[in-house]
Amino acid sequence: MPNAFLYWLADAVLLVHALFVVAVVGGLLLIWIGAWRKWQWVHAWWLRVAHLAAIVFIAGSALIGVACPLTVLEDALRGRTPGANGFIERWVGALLYYDWPTWVFTVLYVGFAALVAVTWIAIPPQRRTGPR
Protein backbone atom coordinates (compact mmCIF):
# COMPACT_ATOMS: atom_id res chain seq x y z
CA MET A 1 0.00 0.00 0.00
CA PRO A 2 1.85 3.12 -1.22
CA ASN A 3 0.03 5.63 1.02
CA ALA A 4 0.95 3.74 4.18
CA PHE A 5 4.60 3.64 3.11
CA LEU A 6 4.61 7.36 2.28
CA TYR A 7 3.10 8.18 5.68
CA TRP A 8 5.71 5.98 7.35
CA LEU A 9 8.41 7.81 5.41
CA ALA A 10 6.86 11.16 6.38
CA ASP A 11 6.96 10.06 10.02
CA ALA A 12 10.64 9.18 9.60
CA VAL A 13 11.31 12.66 8.16
CA LEU A 14 9.44 14.15 11.12
CA LEU A 15 11.61 12.15 13.53
CA VAL A 16 14.82 13.29 11.79
CA HIS A 17 13.52 16.85 11.89
CA ALA A 18 12.79 16.61 15.63
CA LEU A 19 16.25 15.15 16.26
CA PHE A 20 17.78 18.02 14.28
CA VAL A 21 15.93 20.55 16.44
CA VAL A 22 17.02 18.76 19.62
CA ALA A 23 20.63 18.71 18.39
CA VAL A 24 20.64 22.44 17.64
CA VAL A 25 18.88 23.56 20.84
CA GLY A 26 20.33 20.89 23.11
CA GLY A 27 23.76 21.33 21.56
CA LEU A 28 23.92 24.93 22.70
CA LEU A 29 22.89 23.95 26.21
CA LEU A 30 25.49 21.18 26.29
CA ILE A 31 28.21 23.55 25.06
CA TRP A 32 27.54 25.91 27.97
CA ILE A 33 27.28 23.10 30.51
CA GLY A 34 30.40 21.49 29.06
CA ALA A 35 32.36 24.72 29.28
CA TRP A 36 31.34 25.10 32.90
CA ARG A 37 32.24 21.46 33.62
CA LYS A 38 35.47 21.77 31.58
CA TRP A 39 34.53 19.05 29.08
CA GLN A 40 37.05 19.22 26.25
CA TRP A 41 34.73 17.92 23.53
CA VAL A 42 32.70 21.15 23.60
CA HIS A 43 35.66 22.84 21.91
CA ALA A 44 35.74 20.36 19.00
CA TRP A 45 36.08 22.42 15.82
CA TRP A 46 34.00 20.13 13.56
CA LEU A 47 31.17 19.97 16.12
CA ARG A 48 31.05 23.71 16.62
CA VAL A 49 31.19 24.45 12.89
CA ALA A 50 28.33 22.00 12.26
CA HIS A 51 26.29 23.55 15.09
CA LEU A 52 26.85 27.09 13.85
CA ALA A 53 26.10 26.11 10.24
CA ALA A 54 22.84 24.45 11.28
CA ILE A 55 21.44 27.50 13.06
CA VAL A 56 22.72 29.91 10.41
CA PHE A 57 20.91 27.82 7.78
CA ILE A 58 17.70 27.86 9.85
CA ALA A 59 17.81 31.58 10.63
CA GLY A 60 18.89 32.52 7.11
CA SER A 61 16.09 30.47 5.56
CA ALA A 62 13.56 32.12 7.86
CA LEU A 63 14.88 35.59 7.09
CA ILE A 64 14.57 35.15 3.34
CA GLY A 65 11.24 33.34 3.63
CA VAL A 66 12.33 29.92 2.39
CA ALA A 67 10.48 26.95 3.84
CA CYS A 68 12.51 24.30 5.62
CA PRO A 69 13.36 21.47 3.21
CA LEU A 70 12.38 18.84 5.79
CA THR A 71 8.96 20.44 6.27
CA VAL A 72 8.48 20.60 2.50
CA LEU A 73 9.49 16.93 2.16
CA GLU A 74 7.16 15.84 4.94
CA ASP A 75 4.27 17.79 3.40
CA ALA A 76 4.94 16.21 0.01
CA LEU A 77 5.02 12.72 1.48
CA ARG A 78 1.74 13.32 3.31
CA GLY A 79 0.16 14.79 0.18
CA ARG A 80 -0.31 18.22 1.73
CA THR A 81 0.25 21.48 -0.02
CA PRO A 82 3.26 23.12 1.58
CA GLY A 83 2.04 25.99 3.74
CA ALA A 84 3.61 28.92 5.48
CA ASN A 85 3.93 27.00 8.72
CA GLY A 86 7.28 25.43 9.44
CA PHE A 87 8.22 22.55 11.68
CA ILE A 88 8.33 24.56 14.90
CA GLU A 89 5.08 26.35 14.22
CA ARG A 90 3.22 23.21 13.24
CA TRP A 91 4.39 20.58 15.72
CA VAL A 92 5.74 22.37 18.75
CA GLY A 93 3.17 25.10 18.40
CA ALA A 94 0.40 22.50 18.25
CA LEU A 95 1.79 20.82 21.37
CA LEU A 96 1.98 24.06 23.30
CA TYR A 97 -1.08 25.75 21.74
CA TYR A 98 0.79 28.84 20.69
CA ASP A 99 -0.68 30.53 17.68
CA TRP A 100 2.10 32.98 16.86
CA PRO A 101 2.68 34.58 13.47
CA THR A 102 5.62 33.49 11.34
CA TRP A 103 7.64 36.62 12.10
CA VAL A 104 7.78 35.69 15.80
CA PHE A 105 9.50 32.42 14.94
CA THR A 106 11.88 34.24 12.60
CA VAL A 107 12.86 36.56 15.46
CA LEU A 108 13.36 33.52 17.73
CA TYR A 109 15.55 31.78 15.12
CA VAL A 110 17.68 34.87 14.57
CA GLY A 111 17.96 35.46 18.32
CA PHE A 112 19.05 31.87 18.84
CA ALA A 113 21.59 32.22 16.02
CA ALA A 114 22.97 35.32 17.78
CA LEU A 115 23.24 33.33 21.01
CA VAL A 116 25.18 30.62 19.16
CA ALA A 117 27.49 33.30 17.74
CA VAL A 118 28.06 34.74 21.22
CA THR A 119 28.78 31.22 22.45
CA TRP A 120 31.32 30.81 19.63
CA ILE A 121 33.17 33.82 21.04
CA ALA A 122 32.69 33.05 24.74
CA ILE A 123 33.56 29.36 24.39
CA PRO A 124 35.77 29.23 21.31
CA PRO A 125 36.26 26.02 19.38
CA GLN A 126 39.77 24.66 19.01
CA ARG A 127 41.33 22.83 16.12
CA ARG A 128 43.36 19.77 16.93
CA THR A 129 47.03 20.37 16.25
CA GLY A 130 48.75 17.16 17.13
CA PRO A 131 48.60 13.45 16.64
CA ARG A 132 45.42 11.78 17.70
Buried (B, 14 or more C-beta within 10 A) or exposed (E): EEEEEBBEBBEEBBEEBBEBBEBBEEBBEBBBEBBEEEEEEBBBEEBBEEBBEBBBBBBEBBEEEEBBEBBBBBBBBBEEEBEEBBBBBBBBBEEEEEEEEEEEBBEBBBEBBEEBEEBBEEBEBEEEEEEE
